[in-house]
Amino acid sequence: MKRTITHLADGRELIYFDRHDDADRSAIDRRVLDPRPVASELRYDPLTEEWIAMAGHRQTRTFLPTGTAAECPLCPSSDTRSSEIPAYDYDVVVFENRFPSFSGNFGTYSEPGGLSEVRPGVGRCEVVCFTSEHSSSFSRLSDAQVELVMEAWADRTAELSGIEGVEQVFCFENRGEEIGITLAHPHGQIYAYPYVTPRTKLQLGAAARYQGAGNLFADVLAAERAARTRVVAANELWTAFVPAAARWPFEVHIYPHRQVPDLAALSETERAAFAPLYTSVLRAFDDLFGVVMPYISAWHQAPVRQDRELGYLHLELFSIRRAPGKLKYLAGSESAMGAFVNDVLPEEAAGMLRSQVDH
């Protein structure tokens, strides 16, 4: 793999990940761009003990262009048009988000009063372009291309974990207008948070309380592998299963069989084994109802410092589609109280997905 670092017209970093060492990455960004926005401000909610990012500059981000490559800022540049990627072609690209929730470009922040407090939204937000092909999708990537994406995820996880003030690194993909994407090009994002996220705190708290009996994540995986009822797909190094208490109509968790804290700790063999299993599950999602399935794909990684020994890398994949033409909306119970009600029995969802997985 060849890794090339360059910069865009406004100073943001861009990194090419190429399969071949002879890739030419000398193209420069020809655009004239506005100055980069200052980092968001974080405000503390004393009732939930959570930090909330206030990022007003994100109101101006690109929103649903025509959907064609001619208007897409994530497609390669050409002789007549400059995009976020200066090169005329690429394998995998990572660059700093033009409209970040977190960054190192600090501004001036005033206390809001009340019981809240404010601090800068230190961190970094990056965009990961999985392929230069505008009309493709992650499910259609070759195994080699998936491995290259994983190399990029691992590289960025390791580097972003070294930024002062960063406490957790989150790699994810939003897919489908129903989910709320603003760009259709196959891409994901990486957030380097200045705190440990609420969901991770809950999981690690449960793992800490369970610690005397073993590792909670490992035991959940072992129990699902033994029961087999909710297993959707598996190979020698990974297992994909619907959790017994799934929140979403179609939700799959994918675990490596070896406990590692993050993507950077995976071996080359583990990365290679992940690719065909994951893309087969993604295709099963699309084949379930014969329509493109909206989904969120989220890597759970151990925090940079806190309770790192308790963490267990795993992927959470879920869709808000519950049936043909029907979506699950987060209404009163879920949005206001955080109390989920699932419309599909996990065992039924597992059977439906398993019947669609490539064999």
Number of C-alpha atoms within 10 A of each C-alpha: 12 11 17 16 12 17 16 19 16 14 12 14 15 21 20 23 22 21 16 11 11 8 16 13 18 10 12 14 19 13 14 9 12 9 10 16 17 20 27 27 25 23 19 17 13 11 8 8 9 15 22 14 18 16 18 13 16 14 9 8 12 13 10 14 14 11 14 12 17 15 13 20 17 24 26 22 21 14 6 5 13 18 19 20 27 26 19 16 17 22 18 23 23 25 23 22 23 21 21 23 26 28 25 16 15 16 12 9 13 9 11 10 8 6 10 14 16 17 17 22 30 23 27 23 21 25 22 26 24 26 25 21 18 20 12 14 17 20 20 13 18 13 19 13 19 24 20 22 25 21 20 25 24 18 15 22 24 17 12 22 19 12 15 11 16 23 21 24 30 20 23 21 19 21 25 16 13 14 15 11 15 16 20 22 24 22 23 20 20 24 23 26 24 22 20 20 16 12 10 16 15 11 14 22 14 14 20 17 10 13 12 9 9 12 17 21 21 16 12 13 21 14 11 18 16 10 10 13 16 22 23 25 22 18 13 9 16 20 24 29 26 29 21 14 11 20 17 24 23 28 25 29 21 25 23 24 16 13 18 21 20 24 24 18 14 19 11 12 9 17 21 18 19 23 21 19 22 23 21 17 23 22 19 22 28 16 16 20 14 10 11 13 22 20 22 18 20 19 21 22 23 26 26 21 12 15 14 15 15 22 25 22 20 25 19 19 24 22 22 20 21 18 14 10 8 9 14 15 11 14 11 11 11 13 11 9 9 11 11 16 14 14 13 16 15 24 16 15 21 25 15 16 26 21 13 18 19 13 7
